[in-house]
Amino acid sequence: MLSGKQTLQSLQSGLNSVKADLDLIDQEMKQITLTMTNNQQSQTRILRELANIRLDEIKRGSLIDALDHTDRQSMEILIERDNALDLLEKSLADLEKSIEQQGRDREAFAEQLEQLAQEVVDAEHAVQNTLEGDPAYQIQLERARKADSIADEAEGKSELAKQDRIEKGKPFEKDPLFLYLWKRHYSTPDYKANPLSRALDGWVSRLCNYEDNRLNYWTLLEIPKRLQDHLENVRTIADQEADIVQELEKQALIAAMVPELHKKLEQAEAELLEHDKRIADAEESRNKLLNKRSSFVSGQDDLTKKCIDLLAAVMERQDVFDLGRAVHMTPSKEDDVLARELHDLREEKEALYRDLKQCRERQDTQLKRLKELEEVGHKFKQHRFDDLRSGFTNEALISSVLSQFLKGMLNGADLWSTIRRYQRHSDVGAWPDFGSGGLGKVIRRGGDNVWHLPGNKAGGAFRMPRNGGFSSRGRGGGFKTGGGF
């Protein structure tokens, strides 16, 4: 059985694993980009040597000047790029440290919140023990339970009557003659017609046996209405009896000063929620910097593109073309060696481009995975699944799904769905389904529960079972199901 804290730590470990993979990919891309830069500089050097051997003085001077100028400009651009990347790396490192510190601060906030939540649970538990021994409360609770049971039974009969009305009413509603007379209110004080129409309607009535069918259809329509009226009456009584139970519980809680503890707990929940928002904002800023760093190390930033365009322009010069033609037309071994070296460098450059493309694809995948995992972590915190009552069954499956997510076999929605499916409640003392908490007014009709529920209003509470899923006295501890799959 995984606790909420352990599950959150597993998510954080997965997040660290994705970030570590991103760092490795970025380092690999940085090395590829550096190798490509060295490759281009080597090509420039070889072109300069070939120009000295094979071009006439005028063309040689023009080309070498262009190569030297381009080389100087490209070096200046690359220095500017390296400086920008260094600043970016520093900003990213500072932000990472801030996020790590905020994570440690959150642990302190969560620990304080858990202590306050336990104080509330213990205080409510003491009140519940007192109420269990209070004869007046137990008598009123029994009255409320009986009234609630009667209302539940009336609700069942009302729903059944509505279904009967739909099924049994079909033969009447499919008979056009009957439906014609029914809509004209035939055989009722509301029926109005001239003598001829009355005679014709009387003939139609005999054809479809309207008089007998009218009474049956009217009864079929009337029963659901009367049962609904009865339901509303008995539910009102049940609500009134439940209100009395809740008032007795509230007075007992006030006497034990539990509302003051609730206020402290709500304040701590609000502080934790605000802190989680700050962490989410910092992570969003971090992701923007990661994307920016990725563009640098993959050669997609503006400075690198400027450098590439500059080198491409000089390589397209006519005198470079003339140089290549001259090399191929002469038998000199010296320039042939340089030409082969240049050819090898160009092939290496193409291979580096392919490697860089693959790295970019892996990088995009990991950046997407990082964002999805962060979203799962945010939802986990918002739902307060790290609350002291929260736990997760099927530890092996959750670990497996997280592992499959990190391998790219599942997406963030699959991971979150699994986490929600196996989240359960733990009995830690007080019972949210105690007394009025187990009555239909609270669970089924959306009323306020007097007792402390897991989670907070802002982030959304745990899934509560319709009939109360927390164990009560004598049932033992352990985690209880929060609903079916």
N, C-alpha and C positions, 0 to 999 in steps of 0.2 A: 504494500500500500504506500503510495507516494503522498506526502503531505503537499499542501499548496506551496510552501517555501521551497521544497525540494524540486518541484516541477518548474517553478520560476527559475531556480538555479540551473536546471537542465537547459531551459530556453536561453539563458544567458551564456552558458557554455557553448551552445550551438552558435550563438551570435559571435562569440569570440573566435570560433573555428572559421566562420565565414569571413570575418575580418582578416584573420591570419592568411587565408587563401588569397584574399584580395591583395594583401601586402606582397605575397610571393609572386603573384601575377604581375603586379606593378614593377617589382624589381626585375623580373624577366623582361618586361617590355622596355624598361629603362636601359637594360643592357643591350637589347636588340637595337634600340634607337641610337645608342652610343656607337655600336658596331657599324650601323649604316652611315653615321656621320664620318667615322674613320674611313669607311669604304669610299665615300665620295671624295674625301681629301686625297686618298691614294689615287683615285682616278684622275684628279686634277694634276697631281704630281707627274703621273705617267704621260698625260697629254702635254705637259710642259717639256718633258724630256724628248718626246717624239717630235714636238715642234722644233726643238733645237737641232734635231737630226735631219728632218725631211722638208721643212718649209723654207722658202726664201726669206731673206732678211725682213722684207716689208711685212709679209704675212706672219712671220714668226714673231716679230715685235708686237704686232697688233694683238695676236692671240695670247701671247704670254702676259701682256699688260691686262687683257680682259680676265685671264685666269687669276692673276695676282689680285686684281681688284675684287673679283668675285670671292676669292678665298678670304681676303681681309674682311669683306662685308659679312660673309657667312660666319666667320669666327666672332665678329662683334655681336651678330644676332644671337649666336649660340651662347655667348657669355651672358647676354641680357636674359636669355631664356633660362639659363642655369640659376641666375640670381633670383628670377621670379619663382622658379620651382623651389629654391631654398626657402624663400619667404613663405610660400604655400605650405611646405613641409613643416615649418615651425608653427604656423597657425594651426595646422591639423594636429600636431603633437600637443600643443597647448589645449586645444579643444578636447582631445581624447583624455588628457589628464583631468580636465574639468568634469567630463562625463563620468569618469571612474570615481571621482570624489563625490559627485552627486549620487552615484550608485551606492557608495558607502553611507552617505547621509540618509538615503532612502531606507537602508536596512535599520538605521537607528530610529527613523520615523515609524517604520513598520513594527519594530519591537515595542516602542512606546504605545502604539495603537493596539497591539495585541494584549499588552498588559491592561490597558483601559477596558478593552472588550471583555477580558476575563473578569475584571472587577464588576462589570455590568452583569455578566452571566452569573457570577457568584451571588450578587445581591438579589437578582431575580429568582435564583434558585432558593435562596432563603425565604423570600416572600411566598414562593410557590409551596414550600414546605409548610409555612404557616397557614396558607389558605386550605391546604389539604386537611388540616385539623380543625378548620372553622366550620361548625355545623350550619350556620346561616348561609355561608357561601356555598357549601355543598348542596344544600336544598335548592338554592336559586340556580346553581349550575345544572342540577338534574331537571328543573323546570325548563331551562333553556334548551337542554338536549332533547327533551321530549317534544317541545315546540318545533325545534329544528327538524326532528325526525318526521313529524307530521307534515311540515312544509315540504320536505324532500319527497315524501310519499305523494303529496298533492301535485308536486311538480312532475313526478313520473306519470301520474294519471292524466295530467293535462297534456303532456307530450304525446302519450298514447292516443288520446282522443283526437288530437290534431292530425296524427297520422291516419287514424281511422276515417276521419272526415275526408281526407284526400283520396284514400283508396275506395271507400264505400260510396263516395259522392260521384265517382266517375260515371257509373251507369246512368244516373239522373242527368248529369251534365252533357252526356253524349246523345241523349234523346231530344231531338229538335222540337217535338211537339210539347213535351213536358217543359223544356226550357223556355219556349215561347209563352206558355201560360204563366210560368213562374215569374218571368220578367214583367208580365202585365198585371201581376198581383191578383190573379184569378182566385175567386172564393175567399177574398179578404175584403175588409171595409174599404181598402184603397183601390179596389177594382172599379173602373169607370168605362162604360161602353154603351152604345146605342142598342136598341132591341135586336137588330139584325146581327150585330157583332156578338151580342150575348148568346144568341142562338147558335151561331157558328162556333163560338168558343166552347159552348156546352157540348156540341158534337165532338170537337177535338178532345175535350176532357174525357169523354167516354171511350174514345179510341185509345188513349194512353193511360187509362185508369188513374187519372190525375189526382183524385181526392185522396186515395190511399197513399199514393206516392208523395203527395205534397206533405202529408203529416210525417212520413218517414224522413223525408229530406229536411224538413224544418227541425225535427228532433236531432238529426245528424249535425246540423249547423249550430243548434242551441247548446248541445252538451259541452263542446269545447269552450264556449263563452262562459257558461256557468262554472265549469271547472277552473277556468282562468280567474274568474272573480273569487272563487273559493281559495285558489292558490295565493292571490294577492292578499286576501284577508289573513290566512294562516301565516304567510311569510311576514306580514306586518307584525303579527303577534310574536313570531319567532325573533324578529329583529329587536322588538321591544324587550323581550326577555334577555337577549344577548347583550343589549345596551346596559341592562341592570348588572349583568355579570361583569361587563367591562368596567363599569363605574366602581364596583367593589374592588376589582383588581387595581384600578388606577389609584384609588384611595390608599390601598395597602402599599403600593409602590411609592406614593408620595410620603407616606409615613416612614418608609425606610430610606427616603432621600435618594431613590433611584433616578428620578428625572435629572437631578444635578449631575449624576454620573453620565447620563445620556448626553447631556450638553457637552461635557468634556470629550466624550467619545466622538460626537458629531464634529466638534472643532478639530480634533485630531484627524478625523477622516477628511475634512476639508483641506487641512494643511498637507496631508499626504497626496491628495488629488492635485493640489496646486504644484507640489513638488514634482509629481509625475508629468505634469504639463511642461514644466521647465526642462525636464530630462528629454521629453519628446521634441521640444523646440531645439535643444542642443543637438540631438541626434539628427534632426533635419538639416541643421547648419553643417554638421559633420559630413552628411551625405553629399551636400552641395560641394564641399571642399574635395571630397573623394572623387566626385565626377570631374571636377576641375583638374585634379592631379592626374586622373586617368587620361584626360585629353593631352596633358603634357607628356606623360611617359609613353603614350602611344603615337606621338608625333602629330596630333590633330589640333594643337593649339595654334594661334595666329602667328607666333614667332617662328615656329618650326615650318609652317606652311610658307611663310615668307622666304625662309632660307632655301627650301626645296624649289620654289619658283625661281629664285635667283640662280641656283645651280642649273636648273633645267634650261633657263634662257641661254646661258653660256654654252651649254652642250648642243644647242640647236644652231649655233653659228655656222656660216658657210665654210669658214676656214677649218673648223673641226671636221666637216665633211671632206674637205680637200685633203686634210691630214690623213684621214682613214683611207682614202683612195690611194694616196701616195705610198703608204705603208704596204698595201696589198700588191702594188705594182712593182715594187723593188725587191731584189733577192737578199737584202741585207739581213744577217742573222741578228744583229743588235736590235733593230726595230721590231723584228718578228717576236723576239722574247718579250719585249715591252707590250706588243699587241696581244700576245697570248695572256699576259698578266692582266691587261685591261679587260680582255674577254672574260677571264675568270672572275674578276671583280664585279663585272656586270651580272654574271650568273649568280654570284653570291648575293648581290643586291636583290635580285628577283626572289631568291630563296628567303632572304630576310623579310621581304614584303609579305610573303606567304605566312611565315612564322608570326609576324606582327598581326596579320589578319586573324589568325587562329587565337592569338592571345586576346585580341579585342573581343572576340565572340565569348571566350571564357570569362573575360572581365565583365561584359554586359550581363551574362548569366548570374555571376556572383553578386553584382550590384542589385539585380532584381531580387535575388534570394535574400540579401541583407534587408532590403526594404520590406519584403513579405514577413520575415521573421520579426522585425521590429514592430510591425502592425499586430502580429499575434501577441507579442509581449505587451503592447499597449492595451489591447482588449483584455488580456489576462488581468492586468492591474485594474482596469476600469470596472471589471466585474467582481473585483476583490476575491479572486480565486486563491489568493494567498492568505485569506482570512484564517483564523485559528480553527474554524469549524470545517475548513475545506480540505478535501483529500481526493485522491484519484485512484480508482481501481484499475486493474489490468496494467500494471506497471510495465510489463514486458512489451505490450502492444504500443503503449505511448512512446517508449524508448525506441521501438522499431520504426514507428511512423516518423519520429524526429530524425532518425538516422536516414530513412528513405528520402525525407525532405532535403537533408543536407547533400544527398547524392543526386538530387534532381529528379527523383522518381515520383515525387508528389509535390503539390503546390501548397501555399500558405493556407488556402481555404480547407484543404484536406486535413492539415495539421490542427487547425482551430476546431474543426468539426469533431475530430477525435477527442480533443481536450474537453470540449463541452459535453460530449457523450458520456465520458467516464468520470465527470466531476460528481462528487458525493458530499453528503453532510456528515459531520461528526458530532456525537453526543458529548458535550463538554460541561454539562451541569444543568442549566436551566433548559426548559423545553419550549420552543416557540409555539408548539401546538397544545400547550397547557390551557385548560379552561376555555375561555372564549376563542383562543387561537385555533381550536379544533372544530369550531362551529361553522356551519355553512355561510353565515353572514360574513365571516372574515375570509375564509379560504375561497369560497365559490363566488361570492357577490362583491369581492373587491374592497371590503371594509378595512379599516386600519387595525393592525394587530397591536395589542397592548405590549406584547413581549418583544424583546430585541431580536431582530432578524439579521442573518449574515449579510455582509455587503453594505454599500451605502446608497443613498438615493441618487446621487449624481452619477455613479458608475454602473448602477443596475445591480440588483441582488441576485442571489443564487436561485436556481429553479426550485420552487417550493412544490412539494407533492400536494395534490388536491385534498387528500384526507389526512395530511400531517405526516411527515416522514421522519421526525426525530423520535428517538426512543424515549420512553417515559420510565418512571421508577420501576425497577424490578426486571427490565428487559435487558439490562447489560449495556456495555459500551459498544464501541465500534462504529463503523461508517454505515449510514443508512442510504438507501437508494433515493435519488432525487428525481425519479421518473423513468419511464421505460425508454428503450432505445428508439 
